[in-house]
Amino acid sequence: MTLAQPEALNFECETGNYHTFCPISCVAWLYQKIEDSFFLVIGTKTCGYFLQNAMGVMIFAEPRYAMAELEEGDISAQLNDYEELKRLCLQIKRDRNPSVIVWIGTCTTEIIKMDLEGLAPKLEAEIGIPIVVARANGLDYAFTQGEDTVLAAMATRCPDKAPVVEAEKNERNAIQKLLNFGKKKEEVAQEESEYVNHPPLVLFGSLPDPVVTQLTLELKKQGIKVSGWLPAKRFTELPVIEEGYYVAGVNPFLSRTATTLMRRRKCKLIGAPFPIGPDGTRAWIEKICSVFGITPQGLDEREAQIWEGLEEYVKLIRGKSVFFMGDNLLEVSLARFLVRCGMTVHEIGIPYMDKRYQAAELVLLEKTCKEMGVPMPKIVEKPDNYNQVQRIYELQPDLVITGMAHANPLEARGINTKWSVEFTFAQIHGFTNARDILELVTRPLRRNNSLKDLGWDKLVKEEAKV
């Protein structure tokens, strides 16, 4: 007797804890992306220890972040927050002279009702440096939402009027400067004429510069001009955002930023799947094209070419199964891509699901499962990890993508795992970076194949019996 497979995605919600990093870890990649910034994390010694451990690997890079540690006296008494923060910011200005200081409020600042938003404007006027306040604390669902909070705060700082002088306008758009580097004025003018006449488009999400360039060029091939990125490489180059501008996100965890852009800046959100994997990148480009009334060109050949180049990886995972325990809010996009690669997804655990912001991604996941002839995965929001481990033992998936806390215990029981945090720091967006996703996914499988050749698998099984 065969059980009927569900014809639609099945959503469940458990009552587990959020087994993820603290969102203040967003500092690790944001200070590198925004080159003229300085991040000041305001919290307790626990926050300081976390930052030291989480970002200790970057000690040689002379990072542009620091801790403002709250002592017991600060927490139990009404001490002068303003004077202490002023002293620290003046020291930052003297030593680093950044274009912006970002205050990251932690759990403690929330609990003791520390009025960072009230202090910032006064201090900003006094020291002459913009101060952006972001509440990236453990009350969020996932650590990636720290970026969401920071970008939502920066969205309110984007200029709302384009410069009058054309030269100044070109100077502000950092991505255009990058694309036009080394070109003559005549060549630039000719390329400008290739763009279709469409409303301004701003993309949001923190990506490494090479990926920003890749996605911008992919849209340029369709005649679409990207007016700017949030965040920009420099705070002084934040994109102009006026009422009626179109915006599109590149990451599934930026729902707060999307809401801020729509409600505060009166922008129009393009609800598209996210550009992760060749299938997602194509769907992302097609949706943007459809909004602007453009017929996309050459995407069939482009996607087919990428899949052909990925075959050596795809054949390793085709027919295998994967289980997501839930950690970074990238789970739905990664699951959809792996289904397209021929895998079966047993379960998608996710700390938090914004069904409105991820609506297009969910539709594409459902469509992909039907086209590939695999069962629809169960999506479990806020999963209980104890229950998940029992389901993993029962299902025996070929791979579990999990947070760092559960990887070693599962590996000790003979289950292949991959840290989900690695997908956060890897370049996974766009056509050409799909190889990096599969490099990460197949690494434990390739490692085990190598161990089998050496006879290590028999030794491990014998030790497990003991």
PyMOL commands that set and color helices and strands:
alter all, ss='L'
color gray80, all
select helices_A, chain A and resi 23-33+45-54+56-61+72-76+81-95+107-111+116-127+145-155+166-172+174-179+185-192+209-221+235-237+255-263+277-291+299-317+331-340+359-372+385-395+404-412+421-425+434-454+456-465
alter helices_A, ss='H'
color red, helices_A
select strands_A, chain A and resi 10-13+37-43+65-69+100-105+131-135+201-204+226-230+246-249+268-269+321-324+344-350+378-381+399-402+417-419
alter strands_A, ss='S'
color yellow, strands_A
deselect
rebuild
show_as cartoon
